[in-house]
Amino acid sequence: MAVRVGMIVPMVFSGSDARLIGLAGAVTVAAAVTNYAEVGGTVVPFIVSGAALALLAALVGRSVEQVAERLGAGATGVVQSSLGNLPELFVVLFALKSGLYQVATATIVGSILANVLLVLGLAFIAGGVRHGVQRFDTAAARRLSLMLTLSVAALVVPALTALLHTPAAGHERALSIVVSVLLLGLFALSLPAALKRQEAPAPTAGQSGSSGQADTADQPETEEPQVKWPLWLAATMLAVTGVAAAFVSDWFVAALTPAMDSLHISQAFAGLVIVAIAGNAVENVVGIHLAYRNQADHALSIILQSPIQIAMMVAPALVLLSPLVGASFTLVLPPLLLVVLLLAVVVTIVVVLDGDSNWLEGAALVTLYAMIATAFWWG
């Protein structure tokens, strides 16, 4: 029996999957020890919990990918973008429960900024340095830009009503609920088009034949082949990693305030940079890797779908779910967060609408992200 189990395990998990699962399990146990045993002072529990959250976010993404593959190519992207943000949703809910409203608001904006500036910029750098100018489908770029603009514009409306002292000022909670319901409805309406659109993706520039042939050509000879998990195992891993992410999110938020006090970090910077990166950065490495392999269309879709889903799903869900944790979350953003969000979206759209990218454009996006992050260091 032992021999049979030993023969099955390598067939179920690839080497990279096994390493990721083992590392995530070890770091999660370490996070539990530092949290419950209160060892390591004020900074170590925060660092270990953040690392565990990032690894679990990567496992959630891997599990979602395995489950979504059974639903077809079109559904894969939708399911990944919808469930892949679970760790971040948990973090913000626990932050609201702890009264860290600045962290919660900054995390939503920071997650969008990290994707459209930092991750997209690093992808352009990685692809541009290796392949020079990369080209992607301009129709897809326009479609993603439109959805990004609409979703972010919806987040701007409640803030403007308060800043401009309109008659709607003072009714931010009711307005946020209405906007949230409309955004979720728009997301539901976009699903059929998204599924149909992704069923037969057009090959990227420079590819010949089927996408599978292009993938083989771009794939390094030493790259490890992916192993398809059984459906029961993929569903079980998704459930286990989702529950573990909820626990680690609680520990991470509990360790956040002592760490901020010890390191003299403001709530705004912690939410905008640290929490946002810990929640989804590891998962978004996939987009950078695809750009490095010259799959610019796929990379752009994955990277820009994430901020769209954050604006259309995560933020509205937080508005509707916040009363469950004794909080009242609204979509009213502080003025500086509002301005940098609009700037980032405008710059990103200008960069992607021409249908090509290079390393210099990527460096410009990363530089803008660094400037914005620095502006929030003091609060």
C-alpha positions as CSV (number, residue, x, y, z in Angstrom):
1,M,0.0,0.0,0.0
2,A,2.8,2.4,0.8
3,V,4.4,1.7,-2.6
4,R,1.1,2.5,-4.3
5,V,0.7,5.8,-2.4
6,G,4.3,6.7,-3.2
7,M,3.6,6.1,-6.9
8,I,0.4,8.2,-6.9
9,V,1.7,11.3,-5.2
10,P,4.3,12.2,-7.9
11,M,1.5,11.7,-10.5
12,V,-0.9,14.0,-8.7
13,F,1.5,16.9,-7.9
14,S,4.3,18.2,-10.0
15,G,7.6,19.1,-8.3
16,S,6.7,22.8,-8.2
17,D,3.3,22.1,-6.8
18,A,4.7,19.9,-4.1
19,R,7.3,22.5,-3.2
20,L,4.7,25.2,-3.0
21,I,2.3,23.1,-0.9
22,G,5.2,22.2,1.5
23,L,6.5,25.7,1.8
24,A,3.0,27.1,2.3
25,G,2.2,24.5,5.0
26,A,5.5,25.2,6.9
27,V,5.1,28.9,6.8
28,T,1.5,28.7,7.8
29,V,2.4,26.6,10.9
30,A,5.1,29.1,11.7
31,A,2.6,31.9,11.5
32,A,0.3,30.0,13.9
33,V,3.1,29.5,16.3
34,T,4.2,33.2,16.3
35,N,0.6,34.3,16.6
36,Y,-0.6,32.0,19.5
37,A,2.7,31.7,21.3
38,E,3.4,35.4,20.9
39,V,7.1,34.9,20.0
40,G,9.3,37.1,17.8
41,G,8.2,40.5,19.2
42,T,6.0,42.8,17.1
43,V,7.6,42.5,13.7
44,V,8.3,38.8,13.2
45,P,4.6,37.6,13.5
46,F,3.7,40.3,10.9
47,I,6.4,39.2,8.4
48,V,5.7,35.5,8.9
49,S,1.9,36.0,8.5
50,G,2.4,38.1,5.4
51,A,4.6,35.4,3.8
52,A,2.1,32.7,4.7
53,L,-0.7,34.9,3.2
54,A,1.2,35.4,0.0
55,L,1.9,31.6,-0.4
56,L,-1.6,30.7,0.4
57,A,-2.8,33.2,-2.2
58,A,-0.6,31.5,-4.7
59,L,-2.1,28.1,-3.7
60,V,-5.6,29.5,-4.0
61,G,-4.8,30.7,-7.5
62,R,-3.3,27.3,-8.4
63,S,-6.4,25.4,-7.0
64,V,-8.8,27.7,-8.8
65,E,-6.9,27.1,-12.0
66,Q,-7.3,23.4,-11.6
67,V,-11.0,23.6,-10.8
68,A,-11.7,26.1,-13.6
69,E,-10.0,23.9,-16.3
70,R,-13.0,21.5,-16.0
71,L,-15.3,24.4,-16.9
72,G,-13.6,25.2,-20.2
73,A,-11.1,27.8,-21.4
74,G,-13.6,30.7,-21.3
75,A,-14.7,30.0,-17.7
76,T,-11.1,29.7,-16.5
77,G,-10.3,33.4,-16.6
78,V,-13.6,34.4,-15.0
79,V,-13.3,31.8,-12.1
80,Q,-9.6,32.7,-11.5
81,S,-10.3,36.4,-11.3
82,S,-13.4,35.9,-9.2
83,L,-12.0,33.5,-6.6
84,G,-8.4,34.4,-6.7
85,N,-9.1,37.6,-4.7
86,L,-10.4,35.6,-1.7
87,P,-7.3,36.2,0.5
88,E,-7.5,39.9,-0.1
89,L,-11.3,40.0,0.7
90,F,-10.6,38.2,4.0
91,V,-7.8,40.7,4.9
92,V,-9.9,43.7,4.3
93,L,-12.9,42.3,6.3
94,F,-10.7,41.6,9.3
95,A,-9.1,45.0,9.0
96,L,-12.7,46.5,9.1
97,K,-13.5,44.3,12.1
98,S,-10.4,45.7,13.9
99,G,-11.4,49.3,13.0
100,L,-8.5,49.8,10.5
101,Y,-10.7,51.7,8.0
102,Q,-7.7,53.6,6.4
103,V,-6.0,50.2,5.8
104,A,-9.1,48.8,4.3
105,T,-9.7,51.7,1.9
106,A,-6.0,52.0,1.0
107,T,-5.8,48.2,0.3
108,I,-8.6,48.4,-2.3
109,V,-6.9,51.3,-4.1
110,G,-3.4,49.7,-3.6
111,S,-4.5,46.5,-5.1
112,I,-5.6,48.3,-8.3
113,L,-2.4,50.4,-8.4
114,A,-0.2,47.3,-7.8
115,N,-1.7,45.6,-10.8
116,V,-2.0,48.5,-13.3
117,L,1.4,50.0,-12.5
118,L,3.8,47.7,-10.6
119,V,2.8,44.2,-12.1
120,L,2.1,45.5,-15.6
121,G,5.3,47.5,-15.5
122,L,7.4,44.6,-14.4
123,A,5.7,42.4,-17.1
124,F,6.6,45.0,-19.8
125,I,10.2,45.1,-18.5
126,A,10.6,41.3,-18.4
127,G,9.1,40.9,-21.9
128,G,10.8,44.0,-23.4
129,V,14.3,43.1,-22.2
130,R,14.0,39.6,-23.6
131,H,12.0,40.2,-26.8
132,G,12.1,43.9,-27.5
133,V,8.8,45.4,-28.6
134,Q,5.8,43.2,-27.7
135,R,2.5,43.5,-29.5
136,F,-1.0,42.5,-28.3
137,D,-4.5,42.6,-29.6
138,T,-5.7,46.2,-29.7
139,A,-9.3,45.2,-29.5
140,A,-8.7,43.3,-26.3
141,A,-6.8,46.2,-24.9
142,R,-9.6,48.6,-25.7
143,R,-12.2,46.2,-24.1
144,L,-10.1,45.9,-20.9
145,S,-9.5,49.6,-20.8
146,L,-13.2,50.3,-21.1
147,M,-14.1,47.9,-18.3
148,L,-11.3,49.3,-16.1
149,T,-12.4,52.9,-16.7
150,L,-16.1,52.1,-16.0
151,S,-15.3,50.2,-12.8
152,V,-13.0,52.8,-11.4
153,A,-15.4,55.6,-12.4
154,A,-18.1,53.9,-10.3
155,L,-15.7,54.1,-7.3
156,V,-15.2,57.8,-8.0
157,V,-18.9,58.8,-7.9
158,P,-19.5,58.3,-4.2
159,A,-16.3,60.2,-3.3
160,L,-17.2,63.1,-5.5
161,T,-20.6,63.5,-4.0
162,A,-19.0,64.0,-0.6
163,L,-16.1,66.2,-1.8
164,L,-18.3,68.5,-3.8
165,H,-20.9,68.8,-1.0
166,T,-23.8,67.7,-3.3
167,P,-27.3,66.9,-1.9
168,A,-26.2,63.2,-1.8
169,A,-23.5,64.1,0.8
170,G,-24.5,62.5,4.0
171,H,-26.0,59.5,2.2
172,E,-22.7,57.9,1.3
173,R,-23.7,54.5,2.7
174,A,-26.9,54.3,0.8
175,L,-25.2,55.5,-2.4
176,S,-22.4,53.0,-1.9
177,I,-24.9,50.1,-1.6
178,V,-26.7,51.2,-4.8
179,V,-23.4,51.5,-6.7
180,S,-22.3,48.1,-5.3
181,V,-25.4,46.4,-6.5
182,L,-25.2,48.0,-9.9
183,L,-21.5,47.0,-10.2
184,L,-22.3,43.4,-9.3
185,G,-25.1,43.4,-11.8
186,L,-22.8,44.8,-14.5
187,F,-20.3,42.0,-13.7
188,A,-23.0,39.4,-14.1
189,L,-24.0,40.9,-17.4
190,S,-20.4,40.8,-18.6
191,L,-20.0,37.1,-17.9
192,P,-21.6,35.7,-21.1
193,A,-19.4,38.0,-23.3
194,A,-16.3,37.1,-21.2
195,L,-16.9,33.4,-21.6
196,K,-17.6,33.6,-25.3
197,R,-14.7,35.9,-25.9
198,Q,-12.1,33.7,-24.2
199,E,-13.1,30.4,-25.9
200,A,-10.9,31.0,-28.9
201,P,-8.2,33.5,-28.1
202,A,-6.4,35.0,-31.1
203,P,-2.7,34.1,-31.3
204,T,-0.3,36.9,-30.2
205,A,2.0,38.6,-32.7
206,G,4.9,36.5,-33.7
207,Q,3.1,33.2,-33.0
208,S,2.4,30.8,-35.8
209,G,-0.1,28.0,-35.8
210,S,-2.1,27.1,-32.8
211,S,-1.5,28.6,-29.4
212,G,-0.3,25.3,-28.1
213,Q,2.5,25.4,-30.7
214,A,3.4,28.9,-29.6
215,D,3.5,27.9,-26.0
216,T,5.8,25.0,-26.8
217,A,8.1,27.3,-28.7
218,D,8.3,29.8,-26.0
219,Q,8.6,27.3,-23.2
220,P,12.1,26.6,-22.0
221,E,13.2,23.0,-22.6
222,T,13.8,22.5,-18.9
223,E,10.4,23.9,-17.8
224,E,8.5,21.4,-15.7
225,P,5.2,20.1,-17.3
226,Q,2.0,20.9,-15.3
227,V,0.1,18.0,-13.8
228,K,-3.7,18.0,-13.9
229,W,-5.1,17.3,-10.4
230,P,-8.2,15.0,-9.9
231,L,-11.3,17.2,-9.6
232,W,-11.9,16.0,-6.0
233,L,-8.4,17.0,-5.0
234,A,-8.6,20.4,-6.7
235,A,-11.9,21.2,-4.9
236,T,-10.5,20.0,-1.6
237,M,-7.3,22.1,-2.0
238,L,-9.4,25.1,-2.9
239,A,-11.5,24.7,0.3
240,V,-8.6,24.0,2.5
241,T,-6.5,26.9,1.2
242,G,-9.5,29.2,1.4
243,V,-10.1,28.4,5.1
244,A,-6.4,28.6,5.8
245,A,-6.3,32.0,4.1
246,A,-9.1,33.2,6.3
247,F,-7.2,32.2,9.5
248,V,-3.9,33.7,8.3
249,S,-5.7,36.9,7.3
250,D,-6.9,37.3,10.9
251,W,-3.4,36.7,12.2
252,F,-1.9,39.1,9.7
253,V,-4.3,41.9,10.6
254,A,-3.8,41.2,14.3
255,A,-0.1,41.6,13.8
256,L,-0.5,44.6,11.6
257,T,-1.1,47.3,14.2
258,P,1.9,46.4,16.5
259,A,4.2,46.2,13.4
260,M,3.0,49.6,12.2
261,D,3.7,51.1,15.6
262,S,7.1,49.5,15.8
263,L,8.2,50.4,12.3
264,H,6.4,53.8,12.3
265,I,4.4,52.9,9.2
266,S,1.2,54.7,8.5
267,Q,-2.1,52.9,8.0
268,A,-2.3,54.4,4.5
269,F,1.1,53.1,3.4
270,A,0.5,49.7,5.0
271,G,-2.8,49.2,3.1
272,L,-1.6,50.8,-0.1
273,V,1.6,48.8,-0.4
274,I,2.2,46.1,2.1
275,V,-1.2,44.5,2.5
276,A,-2.0,44.9,-1.2
277,I,1.2,43.2,-2.3
278,A,0.9,40.5,0.3
279,G,-2.6,39.7,-0.9
280,N,-2.0,39.1,-4.6
281,A,1.6,39.7,-5.7
282,V,2.7,36.1,-5.8
283,E,-0.3,35.2,-7.9
284,N,0.4,38.0,-10.3
285,V,3.9,36.7,-11.0
286,V,2.1,34.5,-13.5
287,G,1.4,37.6,-15.7
288,I,5.1,38.6,-15.5
289,H,6.2,35.1,-16.4
290,L,3.8,35.0,-19.4
291,A,5.2,38.3,-20.7
292,Y,8.7,36.9,-20.3
293,R,7.6,34.0,-22.5
294,N,6.3,36.4,-25.1
295,Q,2.7,35.7,-24.5
296,A,1.7,39.4,-24.3
297,D,-2.0,39.0,-24.9
298,H,-2.4,36.4,-22.1
299,A,-0.3,38.4,-19.7
300,L,-2.2,41.7,-20.4
301,S,-5.5,39.9,-19.9
302,I,-4.5,38.3,-16.6
303,I,-2.9,41.4,-15.1
304,L,-5.8,43.9,-16.1
305,Q,-8.6,41.5,-15.2
306,S,-7.5,41.5,-11.6
307,P,-8.0,45.3,-10.9
308,I,-11.3,45.1,-12.8
309,Q,-12.5,42.3,-10.6
310,I,-11.3,44.2,-7.5
311,A,-13.3,47.3,-8.5
312,M,-16.4,45.3,-9.7
313,M,-16.6,42.5,-7.2
314,V,-14.3,42.9,-4.1
315,A,-15.1,46.5,-3.3
316,P,-18.9,46.0,-3.7
317,A,-18.8,42.8,-1.7
318,L,-17.0,44.6,1.1
319,V,-19.8,47.3,1.2
320,L,-22.5,44.6,1.4
321,L,-20.6,42.3,3.8
322,S,-19.1,44.8,6.2
323,P,-22.1,44.9,8.6
324,L,-21.4,41.2,9.3
325,V,-18.2,42.2,11.0
326,G,-19.7,45.2,12.8
327,A,-18.4,47.8,10.3
328,S,-19.9,50.2,7.8
329,F,-17.7,50.3,4.7
330,T,-18.4,52.9,1.9
331,L,-16.9,53.6,-1.4
332,V,-15.9,57.2,-0.4
333,L,-12.2,57.5,-1.0
334,P,-10.0,60.2,0.5
335,P,-8.9,62.9,-2.0
336,L,-5.3,61.8,-2.5
337,L,-6.3,58.2,-3.0
338,L,-8.9,59.3,-5.5
339,V,-6.5,61.4,-7.5
340,V,-3.7,58.8,-7.7
341,L,-6.2,56.1,-8.7
342,L,-7.5,58.3,-11.6
343,L,-3.9,59.1,-12.6
344,A,-2.8,55.5,-12.6
345,V,-5.8,54.4,-14.8
346,V,-5.3,57.2,-17.3
347,V,-1.6,56.5,-17.6
348,T,-2.2,52.7,-18.0
349,I,-4.8,53.3,-20.7
350,V,-2.5,55.6,-22.6
351,V,0.3,53.0,-22.5
352,V,-1.8,49.9,-23.6
353,L,-4.1,51.4,-26.2
354,D,-1.4,51.5,-28.9
355,G,-1.2,47.7,-28.8
356,D,2.5,47.4,-28.1
357,S,4.9,47.7,-25.1
358,N,8.6,47.9,-24.4
359,W,10.8,47.9,-21.3
360,L,10.9,51.7,-21.1
361,E,7.2,52.0,-20.8
362,G,7.3,49.3,-18.1
363,A,10.1,51.2,-16.2
364,A,7.9,54.4,-16.4
365,L,4.9,52.5,-14.8
366,V,7.0,51.1,-12.0
367,T,8.6,54.5,-11.4
368,L,5.1,56.1,-11.1
369,Y,4.1,53.4,-8.6
370,A,7.2,54.1,-6.5
371,M,6.4,57.8,-6.5
372,I,2.8,57.2,-5.4
373,A,3.9,54.7,-2.7
374,T,6.4,57.2,-1.3
375,A,3.8,59.9,-1.1
376,F,1.8,57.8,1.3
377,W,4.7,56.9,3.6
378,W,3.8,59.6,6.0
379,G,0.1,58.8,5.9
